[in-house]
Amino acid sequence: MRDIRIGAAQFEARDADKDYNLGRIRELAARAARQGAELVSFHECCICGYTFLENLCRGELEELAEPVPRGPSTQALVELARELGVALGAGLLELGEDGRLYNTYAVVSPGGFVAGHSKLHPFISDHLSPGAGYTVFELLGCTFGVLICYDNNLIENVRVTTLLGADIVLMPHVTGGLPSPMPGRGRIPLEVWENRERDPVRCRMEFTGPKGRGWLMHWLPARAYDNGVYAVFSNPVGVDADTVKPGNAMIVDPFGEVLVESHALGDDVVVGLLTPEKIEQSGGRRYIRARRPELYGRLVEPVSEADREGASSAHADVWWKKHRDTQ
């Protein structure tokens, strides 16, 4: 790894409005490029919109889906990367060559398509198939991994991505502001968002409290710290279908410290300088070297069918509607 400036973005996407969303990507990427960013990361399914997908039938999803990398949205990202001279990561709905639908994150550079990661745990709709494996790639003199939203909540996924060589993990999300049994969690009222200019304090309290940043701080720094990686967190802000999302775009360093973060009550991008020395100095890399894999057989034993039922692809739609913010 070398020194590199990376941007983490947040914006209010419009459902099924790809032209508008690509326009927001253009504006925020250009802003980050002016601050020296070499790569800018946007949120999960930011090109097509996300939460509204839960109510679509298979045919409606297919109308939104595109091939990757040959589809128009990925090609538009490549052209934008060439225009701005930066690499970009953005999410969309993919129609695979196998005819299946995937929640995919495309990474491109001025040189073309670099990598695509299909979400391993795509529980928003039972019409979506899980990705086949992990995604780690070389770009700009650094080694990146990608894990989408719920992928990051399973601690094994971040550890394996690190073991495969990643120093920087792009973590595009759509999360926050939904019911949960955790104290203080719940929906962010729409009127709080709509009144954010008159009463920014109230809105900021919702976004930084346990419905947003407070919940992230329970686990996001731990993923970076335990593995000695940089975590690049992107998330929408504002209205997302019937929810309000808190943004909180940030980059967390290998010590589990917030390097940069957005406090904006609207579209924004933050840019941080990621440096290699923190990785080898981090406790996470020492923990990896100290592992005793011969003791860990239980980790790869399958869980019982009863335990698995709630999160299996066969029950994903029901499980999502009941538990979609237990991330």
Residue pairs with C-beta under 8 A, 6 or more apart in sequence:
1 141
1 142
1 143
1 167
1 168
1 274
1 276
1 279
2 141
2 142
2 276
3 273
3 274
3 275
3 276
4 38
4 39
4 140
4 141
4 142
4 168
4 273
4 274
5 35
5 36
5 37
5 38
5 271
5 272
5 273
5 274
6 37
6 38
6 39
6 40
6 41
6 168
6 230
6 232
6 251
6 271
6 272
6 274
7 28
7 29
7 32
7 35
7 37
7 39
7 40
7 41
7 269
7 270
7 271
8 40
8 41
8 232
8 233
8 234
8 249
8 250
8 251
8 260
8 262
8 269
8 270
8 272
9 25
9 28
9 29
9 32
9 40
9 41
9 42
9 43
9 234
9 249
9 267
9 268
9 269
10 43
10 234
10 235
10 236
10 237
10 247
10 248
10 249
10 262
10 264
10 267
10 268
10 269
11 21
11 24
11 25
11 28
11 42
11 43
11 46
11 236
11 237
11 267
11 268
12 24
12 236
12 237
12 238
12 239
12 240
12 266
12 267
13 21
13 24
13 43
13 45
13 46
13 49
13 50
13 236
13 240
14 20
14 21
14 49
15 48
15 49
15 52
15 241
16 48
16 49
16 52
16 64
17 49
18 47
18 48
18 73
21 46
21 47
21 48
21 49
22 47
22 73
22 76
22 77
22 80
24 267
25 42
25 46
25 47
25 77
25 80
25 88
25 90
26 80
26 84
27 267
28 40
28 42
28 267
28 268
28 269
29 37
29 40
29 80
29 84
29 86
29 88
29 269
30 84
31 269
32 40
32 86
32 269
32 271
33 40
33 84
33 85
33 86
35 271
36 271
37 86
37 269
37 271
38 86
38 87
38 140
39 86
39 87
39 88
39 89
39 139
39 140
40 86
40 87
40 88
40 89
40 269
41 88
41 89
41 170
41 172
41 232
41 234
42 88
42 89
42 90
42 91
42 172
42 234
43 50
43 91
43 172
43 173
43 174
43 234
43 235
43 236
44 50
44 91
44 103
44 105
44 119
44 148
44 149
44 172
44 173
44 174
44 234
45 53
45 91
45 92
45 93
45 103
45 174
46 90
46 91
46 92
46 172
46 234
46 236
47 73
47 90
47 91
47 92
48 64
48 73
48 92
48 93
49 240
49 241
50 91
50 124
50 174
50 236
50 240
50 241
51 124
51 174
51 240
51 241
51 242
51 243
52 241
53 61
53 64
53 93
53 124
53 125
54 124
54 125
54 241
54 317
54 320
54 321
54 324
56 64
56 125
56 127
57 127
58 101
58 127
61 93
61 101
61 125
61 127
61 128
62 95
62 101
64 93
65 93
65 94
65 95
65 101
66 72
66 73
66 74
66 92
66 93
66 94
66 95
67 74
67 94
67 95
67 96
67 97
68 74
68 92
68 94
68 104
68 106
68 113
68 116
69 75
69 78
69 106
69 108
69 112
69 113
69 116
71 92
71 94
71 95
73 90
73 92
73 106
74 92
74 106
74 108
74 113
77 88
77 90
77 106
77 108
78 108
78 110
78 112
78 113
80 88
81 87
81 88
81 108
81 109
81 110
82 110
85 110
86 110
87 107
87 108
87 109
87 110
87 114
87 139
87 140
88 107
88 108
88 109
89 105
89 106
89 107
89 108
89 146
89 170
89 172
90 105
90 106
90 172
91 103
91 104
91 105
91 106
91 148
91 172
92 104
92 106
93 101
93 102
93 103
93 104
94 101
94 102
94 103
94 104
94 116
94 118
95 101
96 102
96 118
96 129
100 129
101 127
101 128
101 129
102 118
102 119
102 122
102 128
102 129
102 131
103 118
103 119
103 122
103 124
103 128
103 148
104 116
104 117
104 118
104 119
104 131
105 116
105 117
105 118
105 119
105 146
105 148
105 170
105 172
106 113
106 115
106 116
107 113
107 114
107 115
107 116
107 117
107 137
107 139
107 144
107 146
107 170
108 114
109 139
109 140
114 137
114 139
115 135
115 137
115 139
115 144
115 146
116 135
117 131
117 135
117 146
117 147
117 148
118 129
118 130
118 131
118 132
119 128
119 130
119 131
119 148
119 149
119 150
119 151
120 130
120 131
120 147
120 148
120 151
120 154
120 157
121 130
121 150
121 151
121 154
121 311
122 128
122 129
122 130
122 131
122 313
122 316
123 150
123 311
123 316
123 319
123 320
123 324
124 316
124 320
124 324
125 316
125 317
125 320
126 313
126 314
126 315
126 316
126 317
128 316
129 313
130 313
134 145
134 157
134 160
134 161
134 164
135 145
135 146
135 161
136 143
136 144
136 145
136 161
136 164
136 165
136 166
137 143
137 144
137 145
138 144
142 167
142 168
142 274
143 165
143 166
143 167
143 168
144 166
144 167
144 168
144 169
144 170
145 161
145 162
145 164
145 166
145 168
145 169
145 170
145 229
146 169
146 170
146 172
147 157
147 158
147 161
147 169
147 170
147 171
148 171
148 172
148 173
149 171
149 172
149 173
149 174
149 175
149 327
150 327
151 157
152 158
152 169
152 171
152 173
152 220
152 223
153 219
153 327
155 223
155 226
156 299
158 169
158 223
158 226
158 227
158 229
159 226
159 227
159 288
161 169
161 229
162 169
162 227
162 228
162 229
162 284
162 288
163 288
166 229
167 229
167 230
167 276
167 279
168 229
168 230
168 232
168 274
169 223
169 224
169 229
169 230
169 231
169 232
170 232
170 234
171 220
171 223
171 231
171 232
171 233
171 234
172 234
172 235
173 233
173 234
173 235
174 235
174 236
174 240
174 245
175 235
175 245
175 325
175 327
176 188
176 211
176 212
176 215
176 216
176 235
176 245
176 246
176 248
176 325
177 186
177 187
177 188
177 206
177 211
177 212
177 243
177 244
177 245
177 246
177 325
178 185
178 186
178 187
178 243
178 324
178 325
179 185
179 186
179 187
179 325
180 186
180 215
180 325
180 326
181 326
182 210
182 215
183 210
184 209
184 210
184 211
184 214
185 210
185 211
185 215
185 325
186 211
187 211
187 243
187 244
188 206
188 207
188 211
188 212
188 243
188 244
188 245
188 246
189 206
189 244
190 239
190 244
192 199
192 202
192 203
192 206
192 244
193 203
193 238
193 239
193 244
195 202
195 203
196 203
196 265
196 266
200 265
203 265
204 263
204 265
206 212
206 244
206 246
207 213
207 246
207 247
207 248
207 265
208 214
208 246
208 248
208 263
211 246
212 246
212 247
212 248
213 246
213 248
216 233
216 248
216 250
220 231
220 233
220 250
220 252
221 231
221 252
221 256
221 257
221 258
222 256
223 229
223 231
223 252
224 230
224 231
224 252
224 253
224 254
224 255
224 256
224 284
225 254
225 255
225 256
225 282
225 283
225 284
226 284
226 287
227 254
227 284
227 285
227 288
228 254
228 279
228 280
228 282
228 283
228 284
228 285
228 286
228 287
228 288
229 254
229 279
229 284
230 251
230 252
230 253
230 254
230 259
230 274
230 278
230 279
231 251
231 252
232 251
233 248
233 249
233 250
233 251
233 252
234 249
235 245
235 246
235 247
235 248
235 249
236 245
236 247
237 245
237 246
237 247
237 249
237 264
237 265
237 266
237 267
237 268
238 244
238 245
238 247
238 266
239 245
247 262
247 264
247 265
247 266
247 268
248 261
248 262
249 261
249 262
249 268
249 269
249 270
250 258
250 259
250 260
250 261
250 262
250 270
251 258
251 259
251 260
251 261
251 270
251 272
251 274
252 258
252 259
253 259
253 274
253 278
254 278
254 279
254 281
254 282
254 284
254 285
255 278
255 281
255 282
255 283
259 272
259 273
259 274
260 270
260 271
260 272
261 270
262 268
262 269
262 270
279 285
302 308
309 315
310 319
310 323
311 319
312 319
